[in-house]
Amino acid sequence: MSTVKTSNTKSMLIIGGIIAAVAISLFAYLMVYTAPAEVNERVKVIANTAEGCIVETSDGYAVNIGSCNAQPDEYIVAPIDQKLKERAALMNPTN
């Protein structure tokens, strides 16, 4: 009976270790690839819509920054997610 109990304990430890490794890997993936990397950047306001301000970055990307009080053709400093621009470049490699 003792060997069966020891075997079950070892199996549970191995399964727990595998689950922990998967959870740590998922957390690392989320932190590296999906967490925003915001940088304050000088941008030109294209439009101020109900969904927020649409701005154009210095390298030509249109980004919604949320609500703002700026008018079209004004320049403002706004936080821009750099990873959003990287993903947009991967979707359209001709830029």
GUVEX-189033 format. One record per residue (C-alpha): residue in one letter; x, y, z. Coordinates in pm, 1 decimal, always signed. Layout:
BEGIN
residu / x / y / z
A / X / Y / Z
...
This chain:
BEGIN
residu / x / y / z
M / +0.0 / +0.0 / +0.0
S / +291.5 / +232.8 / +73.1
T / +429.8 / +222.8 / -282.6
V / +91.8 / +316.4 / -429.9
K / +65.9 / +620.8 / -202.4
T / +422.6 / +728.4 / -286.7
S / +350.2 / +685.4 / -657.6
N / +36.4 / +900.3 / -633.1
T / +227.9 / +1170.8 / -446.0
K / +502.4 / +1176.8 / -710.1
S / +244.7 / +1189.4 / -989.9
M / +63.9 / +1480.4 / -824.5
L / +394.2 / +1668.1 / -782.5
I / +480.7 / +1615.9 / -1149.9
I / +135.1 / +1731.5 / -1262.3
G / +158.2 / +2032.9 / -1030.5
G / +500.3 / +2119.2 / -1172.6
I / +371.7 / +2098.6 / -1529.7
I / +74.1 / +2321.9 / -1446.4
A / +304.9 / +2573.5 / -1276.0
A / +540.3 / +2575.6 / -1576.3
V / +250.7 / +2639.3 / -1815.9
A / +116.7 / +2919.7 / -1594.8
I / +459.1 / +3088.7 / -1571.8
S / +506.8 / +3057.8 / -1948.6
L / +165.3 / +3213.1 / -2015.6
F / +238.2 / +3499.3 / -1776.4
A / +576.4 / +3564.6 / -1941.9
Y / +415.0 / +3562.0 / -2287.4
L / +153.1 / +3813.4 / -2177.6
M / +413.7 / +4044.7 / -2025.3
V / +650.4 / +4037.6 / -2322.2
Y / +418.0 / +4036.3 / -2622.5
T / +89.4 / +4193.9 / -2520.5
A / +169.7 / +4444.2 / -2244.0
P / +176.9 / +4798.5 / -2381.2
A / +505.8 / +4983.0 / -2421.7
E / +386.6 / +5342.5 / -2413.8
V / +610.9 / +5630.9 / -2512.1
N / +513.2 / +5997.3 / -2510.7
E / +533.1 / +6120.8 / -2867.4
R / +451.0 / +6444.8 / -3046.9
V / +157.5 / +6365.8 / -3277.4
K / -74.4 / +6550.0 / -3513.2
V / -448.5 / +6529.5 / -3445.5
I / -635.5 / +6407.1 / -3753.0
A / -987.6 / +6398.0 / -3609.4
N / -1170.2 / +6425.9 / -3279.6
T / -1449.9 / +6166.1 / -3285.3
A / -1691.9 / +6024.9 / -3028.6
E / -1455.1 / +5727.2 / -2982.5
G / -1157.1 / +5954.5 / -2915.0
C / -886.1 / +6149.4 / -3091.7
I / -732.1 / +5995.3 / -3399.4
V / -372.2 / +6108.9 / -3429.7
E / -91.5 / +6051.1 / -3676.9
T / +251.8 / +5963.1 / -3543.8
S / +574.7 / +6094.9 / -3691.4
D / +623.5 / +5767.7 / -3880.7
G / +274.8 / +5777.8 / -4037.8
Y / +63.5 / +5548.8 / -3816.4
A / -292.5 / +5652.0 / -3729.9
V / -369.8 / +5575.7 / -3363.8
N / -673.6 / +5633.9 / -3143.2
I / -547.8 / +5785.8 / -2815.3
G / -883.9 / +5824.1 / -2642.6
S / -1059.5 / +6146.0 / -2555.8
C / -875.8 / +6476.0 / -2589.8
N / -956.9 / +6845.9 / -2622.9
A / -747.8 / +6910.1 / -2934.5
Q / -871.9 / +7023.8 / -3273.4
P / -770.8 / +6872.9 / -3610.3
D / -425.6 / +6983.1 / -3736.9
E / -301.9 / +7058.9 / -3383.6
Y / +12.7 / +6896.5 / -3248.7
I / -1.2 / +6741.0 / -2903.0
V / +212.1 / +6509.4 / -2690.9
A / +33.6 / +6180.9 / -2625.6
P / +124.0 / +5831.7 / -2499.6
I / +155.4 / +5595.6 / -2799.0
D / +182.3 / +5217.1 / -2767.3
Q / +495.6 / +5118.3 / -2961.5
K / +388.3 / +4752.9 / -2977.9
L / +70.8 / +4858.5 / -3158.1
K / +285.7 / +5012.6 / -3431.6
E / +500.9 / +4697.8 / -3448.2
R / +193.2 / +4479.1 / -3495.2
A / +57.5 / +4715.1 / -3761.6
A / +389.6 / +4695.2 / -3947.9
L / +375.4 / +4315.0 / -3938.8
M / +24.6 / +4319.6 / -4084.0
N / +123.5 / +4555.0 / -4368.3
P / +491.5 / +4502.9 / -4457.6
T / +478.9 / +4741.2 / -4755.5
N / +513.4 / +5051.3 / -4531.4
